[in-house]
Structure formats: C-alpha cells, structure tokens
Amino acid sequence: MAEFLNNDLDYVLEDHSDTGYFDYFDDDEFDWDDQQTKQNSDTSASEYRNGKDMQGIPWERLNHSRDYYREMRLKMYKNYENLLGPRDELEQECKQVDHASTFYDFYYNTRIVKSTIVHFQLRNLISATSKHDVYLVHDYSIMHWSSLQRSGKEVLNVAGKVVPTQKHCGSSPELLSRVQISAMCVKGKLLVAGGFQGELICKALDQPGVAFSTKLNDDGDITNAVDVIQSSSGSSQVVTACNDSNVRVFDAETFVQVGRLSCSWSVNSTSTSPDGRLLAIVGDNKDGLLVDPQSGKVASNLKGHFDYSFASAWHPDGSIIATGSQDKTCRLWDVRNTSHSLAVLKGRIGAIRGIEFSSDGRFMAMAEAADFIHVYDANADFSSAQEIDMFGEIAGISFSSDAEALFVGVADRTYGSLLEFRRRKHSSYLDCFL
C-alpha cells in the first residue's frame, strides 16, 4: 500500500489519486457544526420521492444541473494507480451487466454523523450490526448511529490516552494515545480498530473502557484492515493486516496472538471463508492468495488483476471469493478452480475499495472510491445490478446482519453523511407501520 504522512493527504488526494472532496459544492449558508441544523438537513424517503436530492444538495441553487456535474465529475476524477501499463485486454474481460434493477430503496440520509478517512486507499470504516445500528469512524472517534432513534453517540474516543481497563494473562497490552483510525470492524459485541501507526484497539461494546490495545510493529506501519472471525475450531478471533507485510491472528477472549503469516508485500485486506479453512489475502501485488490459516500453506493464487487490491469478501456459502483492485474491477473466483476468474465486474470512476456480500448470499455490494455503489444479484449470475449514484468519497459500505439495510459512509467537507437504503419488498407499503 502506498504510504503517506497525514500532512500529505490533501496533496495526494488533490493531485495524485482519487480526487477527493467534491469542492465545487460550497454551502456557506449553513453552520454544519450545529446538530439541529444538521438534523434539519437530513433527507427522508418521502422527501426524496417528492424531489429532494437524497444528499440534500440544492441543485436548484447551483449554476448547473446534477447531470452536468456528473458529466464533469466523470471527466475530472483521476483514479489512483500504483502500476501503470496498457489494459486494453481488461475491457474485453468485463462482464456485460444490466444496471436497471433496484434492490435497495433510499431510506434516509443523515449529516448528524459523517465519516472521515485517514488514508485515501483504506475505506473499511463502516460496520452495521443490525438494520438499526451502524458504527462509523469520525476523526478520533467511533460513532454509533441508531436509525430507529435517529441519533448518534460516541462509543470510543482515541484522541487522548488509550488505557486498557482489563488485564489478560499472556497478552501484552500497550498504552496508546492520539490514534488515527485507519480500519474498523464491529461484530457481535466486539469493536476492533486499527491505527495509522500500527495500533490495534479492542473494545467490548457492553463494557466500559477499552479491553485491549497494542502496537503491532515497532516501525509504525499502518494497520490496513481488521476483522473478527470464527476459526475452523469455532473460536472467535481478531485478524489484522498491516503494511509490514504480516497478517496477525489474536484470540478474541484473551487477546493473545495465536498466529502470524508473512507475505513479501504489504497486506491491504484479508477475509476468511465461512468455514474458517481459507484466508484470502490481497495487497501490494497484482496477485492475491488463498492460504490455509493453520499451516500458512498457499492453497491457490488469484491471478488476473492489473494493479494492487484493497478489498475481498466471501459468498456466505464459501463457493466464491471476490477481490477489488485499483484497476477499477472486481474479480469473482470459484474456489474450486481459481485458474481463471469466474467473472470481471467493472466500476465507473475509480478503484474498487469495498466489497461485501449480504448474509443470505443474494446480493454483493461493490463500492468504488467515490460516487458509485453497485449492488449485484448473485442469484442472477451477477448479470443484473443496481447502480447507486451519489457524490463524495466513500468511506465504507455495510449490509445489516439481516440483509435488510445497506449503509454507505460519505466523506465530504460539506455533504459528508451516512446514507441508508432498505431492501425492496413487494409489501413495501407496510413500511410505514414498521
């Protein structure tokens, strides 16, 4: 993964990579630091149906239409690439997809909580645990948003000293301070955060304070991704991916490190198969790996991408692994035969930085670096999709655990927000009673 100091990020975003914030929106009329103003600027499904922009962008007050801005955005946006070279054959590989479907309807957009991004290549900063509960990173905090109560609250603040409140035999906690959160995951009652200087923080949501904190390496290499998994033996584990080329595995009860895998390149993302028997690893290499997490033996190589990858996800039945790359594609692989891609799905504007399957396996959401989320129907061989068109850098995507909701974090100076979509049903007229 390309590494930049925080002071360099604005420079990187503006001139070298994903072009960053949508700066031609400048709504100085409102004070977005005022929560009442923010709440008044929220957008509901009924307001959207009556013509309001789902992000609350006042197109009628701007000099140009939304269509014009979209056209200009597609022309101006510069996708970041680590590996340069001709990609003519890539276009021919991409699957023809019908994007006319609607699987998830817009439900709500709030500016009370909004995402921030520490590193432009890392976008795992949204995590939903139910259709009413979602967690997101904002500056030095992790916030909880209740879509039922439509309110947000801080659940973790790492701007000051981070002092573990629990002692675990065999683990090595370390006091941290002023942690810039680069990755985050919430599963069950466990919140895990990774930091810009190689930090790892674990917190039980039903208990006060921090359960465990440590530095994963001495050189301060970025923690690129964190995950909470069930191992093949059934135990709960925390998995970290770092810029130091290592994947580390911790027991989620004792926080003792129980495994470590080393690669020859920086690891940007990992994902574990539903049965816990295979670990997908992608990073600063065109090829990905499927590894036996117990032995460390490479089971398969995933060859096909033209640039580094930053996302991976498993279908719930364990038959398909999806990987997302800066070559602006997502590749699907049949784990029974990874000699070639099952399909290649193309984005519109930038790198594929987020992928997630719904818990029932029906849908796969693919997030580009900015502006576009694609929701594919896995039951239709990924030939049918919904394209969600919005404006702003995407900090993360997350299906709710019951697949009823899809959340999207938007990082933007003016229109940063949390977008919520609800699964379309034939009985949608009953929604008003829920």
N, C-alpha and C positions, 0 to 999 in steps of 0.2 A: 504494500500500500504506500502510495506517495505520502510523505510526512512533511507537514509544515507547522511552524510555530503559530500560535493563535494570532499573533500580531500580523501574520502574513495572510490570514484567511481572506480578508476583504480583497486584497490584491489578487490572490489566487482566484477567487470567485469572479471578480470583475474581468480579469484579463486572460486567464489561462484555462479555466474549467467551466463547469456548469455556471451560467452567467449570473446566478444568484438572485437577489431580490428584484421584485418587479418594480423598479424605481420610477417608472413613469406614472405610477399612482402616488399622489401626494395629497392626502386628505387632511389639511391642517385645520379644518373647521372643528374637529372633534378632539377631545382630550382622552386618548385611549387608556390612560392610566387610571381613569375613573371607572369603577366597576359598574355603576349604574349606567354610564354611557355605553360601556361595552355590552351590557345586557340589552339595552335598547337597540343596539346594532345587530343583535342576533337575528337569525333568519329561520323561520319555521317552515314546515312543509306546505302549510296553507298559504303563507306569504309567497313562497316560491311558485306555487300553482297560479297565484294571482299576478305573476310577472316580476316579482323581486328577484334580483340576482342572488344565487344561493350563497355567495360570499359577501353579499351586501355591497358590491362595487356599484357606485352610482353612475352607470353608463350614460344616463340622460344628462349628466352634468359635465361629461367629458367631451372633448372635441371630436372624437372618433368613436365608431361603433365597436362593439365587442368583436365582431367578425374581423374588423380591420386590425385590432390589437392582436388577435390570434394569428392572423397572417404575418404580421410583423414579428411576433414572438418566434414563430417557426423559422423565420429567416435569420433572426438575430441570435438565437440561442446557440451557444457553442458547447458541444459535448466534450467533456474531458477524455483524453485518450493517453494511456501510457505507452502503448505500442502502435506505431504508425505503419502504414503499408496498404497496398491495394486490397479491396474487399469486394470485388465485383462478383465473385462466386457466392458470397454470402447472401446477396439479394436473391439469387436463384434458389437458395435453400429454403427461404422463408415460406411458411405455410400461408395459403390464402384463407383469410378469416373474415367472416361476416360480422361486422361490429354493430349491427342494427338492433340487437337484443337489449332488454332491460331486465336484469335480475334483481337489482337492488335500487330502490327508490330513495331519492333525497329525503331526509327526515328532519335534520336540524344542523345548524352551524352556530357555534358559539365563539366569541372572542374573549370570554371571561378567562379561559385558559388557552394558551397557544404554545407551540413547540419552538425550541431553539436548537440549532445544530452547531456542534463544536467543530467537527471536521466534515468538509463537504462530501467526502466519499462514504461516510458512515451514517446510515439512516434507520437503524433499528432502535427507534426512540419512542415507539408507541406500543402499548400492550393492553389488550382488553381481556378481562376475566369473566364478563357477562355482558348482556346487551345493555346493562345499566351502569357498568363500571369499567372505566378505562384509565390507564396511567400514562403520563407523558412527561418528557423532560422539558423544563423551562429554566434556563440559566443554571444556577447551582441547586436547583430543587427538582424533586419528582412530585408531580401534582396528581391528585385523583379527581376525576370528573364523574359526577353522578348525573346520568342523562335523565334519571327519574325525577330527581330533585332540582336538576339544572343548576348545580352549584359545584364549585371546585374548592379543594383544600390541599394544603401541603402535607405530604406524608414523610418526606425526607429532605433535609437541608444539609448540604455538604459545603457551604460557604466558609464555615469555621472549622473547628477541630472535630474529627470523627472519632469518637471513643466507644469501642465495643462495650456493651453492658453485660455480656455473658462471657464465661470462661469455658473453653472446650479443651479437654485433655488431648494432647497430641497435635493440636493446631498451633499456628504461630501468628497470632493477631498483631497488627501493626497500627500505630496511631497515624491517622492521615489528616490533612487539612486542605481546604480550598480545592476540592476535587472538581475538575471539569468533566462532566459525564459524557462519555462517548458511545456508550451502549447500555441497553436496559432490557430487562425481561421480568415479567411477573407471571408466575404460575402457582395456582393454589394460594397459599398464604405466604409465599416466599417471593420477595423482591430482590433482584440482583442487579447491580450496576457496575459498569466498567468505567475506568477513568483515562484521561488523556495522557497521564504519566504512568500508566501500567497498574492502576489501582483496581482492587476488587472489593466491593461492599455488598454484604448480605443483610437483609432485614426481614424479620417476621412481621407481617402486617398486623397481626393480632397481639403484638407485644411492643412495649415502648423501646425506643433506642435502637441501636444497631447491634446485630448479633455477632458480626464478624467483619473485619477489614484487614487488608494486607496489600503489599506491593508484590506484583507477580514477577518483577525482574528489577535488577539493580540499575539498568540504563534508562528507565522511564519510557520504555517502548509502549506505544498506545495499546490499550485493550480494545480490540476492534469489534468483538462480539461476545455476548454472554448468553447462556441458555440454561434452562432447568429441564432435566430429562429423567426418564425412567430407564435404568440399565436393564440388561437382559436378565439379571437376577432379581429385578423388581425394586431395587433400592433407588432412592431419589438422589440425583447428582447434579452438580453445577459444572458446566463446561465453559471454558474461556478460550478465546482465540486472540493471539497477540501479534504485534508487529515484530516480535523477537523470534518468529517462526515456530512457536510452540503452541500446542493445544494441551491445556491442563484440565484435569478432572478432579473435583472435590466431592467428598461425601457431604450431602446437604444437611445432615444432622450434626456431625462433628466438625465439619469444615476441614478435615484432614485431606491433604492431597493424596489421591489414590491412583492417579495415572498421569502419564505425560507422553505426548507424541511430538516428535521433532520433524519439521519439514526443511527443505532447502530454500524456502521462500516465505515471505510474510503471509500469515494466515488471516484472511479477512472475514471468513464466515464458516461456521460448521452447522450441521444439522444431523440429528440421529434418527435412524429408521424406527418405525413404531415398535418393533420387537427388540430394539436396543442392540442389534447384532452388527449393524453397519454404521459407520460415521462418514458423512460426506464432508470433504474439506476443499475449500476454494480460496484463492488468494492471488498473490502477485505472480501468477503463472497462467498461461493460456489454458493449461490442462487442470482439471480437478481430479480428486482422488476419492475412491471408496475404500475405507480402511476398517479392518477388524479392530474395534477399540480395546479388546482384551490383549491381543497379541501384537498389535501395531502393524500387522502384515497388510500390504496393499492388495485388495481384492480386485479392483478394477481401476483403469484410468479413463477419465472423461475427456476425450479429445474432440475439439471442434470450434471452440471459441477463438476469436481473433485478438482478444485483449484480456486484461485481468478481470476477475469476477469478485462480486461483493455480496451475493445472495444465494441461498439454496434452501430448498424445502422439499419434504417428502409427502407424497399422497398418503392418506391415512391407512390404506391397505398395504403399503410398503412396496408396491409394484413399480412406482415411478418416482424418480428424483428430478427436480427442476433446478437449474442453475441460471443465474443472471449475471450479465457481463457488461463492461463498458463498450462492447461492440454494438450495443443497443439491441441485444437479443436475449431471449430466454430459451434455453435448450431443455427439452424433455428427454429423459433417458429411461428405457426399460431396463431395470436392474438385472434381468435375466440375460440381456445381451447389450452391453454398452459399447460395442464396436462402432456403432454409429448412433446418431441422435434419432429419437422417435419422432420429433418434430422440432422446428425452429420458429419461434414466435417473435415478431419484430415490433419494437417500440416506435414512437413517432418523433421524439425530440431528443432523448438522451439515454444515458446508461440505465440499465435495469438494476435498481438498488434495493428492491424489496420484493419478496415473493412469499405468499402464504396460501395454503390450502384451507378450505373450510373443514370443520371437524367431520362432516358427513361425506367428504370427498367429492361433493357435487361441483364445487367451484374452486378456481385458482385465481387469486388476485395478484397482479403484477404491477408494481409501481415503478415508473420512471423517476429520474432525478427531480423532475419538475413537471407540473401541468397535467399529466395523464396517468390515470389508473385504468388498467384493463382487467375485466373480470371474465374469465373463460368458463364455458360449460364443459367440465371434464367428461360428462356423460355423452356429449356430442363430439367426442374426439377432438376437443379444443378448436373446432371449426366455427363455433358460434361464440360471440363475446359482446360485452357491454363496454363502451369507452366512456369513462368519466372525465370530462373536460373542465379543468379549473385553472387557476393561475397561482403560481408560487412554488417554492421549493418544497418537496415532500419529505417530511421528517420520519415518516413511517406509516405503515398500514397494519391493521389487525382485525381479523374476524373475531366476533364474540365466541365464547366456547360452545354455544348452541347454534352457531352459524346464522343467527337471526339478524345480526348487525355487522356492519363494516365501518370501521373508523379510519379516518385519514388525518394525519397531522400536517398542518400547513405552516411553514416557517417563512414569514414575510414581515418587514418592518411595519407596514400599515395593515395588511389584511391577514396577518397570522391568526390561525384559528384551529378549531377541531371540527371536522366535518363528520356527520353521522348519516349513514344510509341504512335502510331497513329492507329486509328480504321481501320481494314482491310475492303476494299471495292472491289467490282468487277471491279470498274473503277479506280483501284489504279495507272494505267499507266498515269492518268491525273494529279497525284500529282505534277509532275514536273512543271505544269503550275500554281499551287496554291501558 
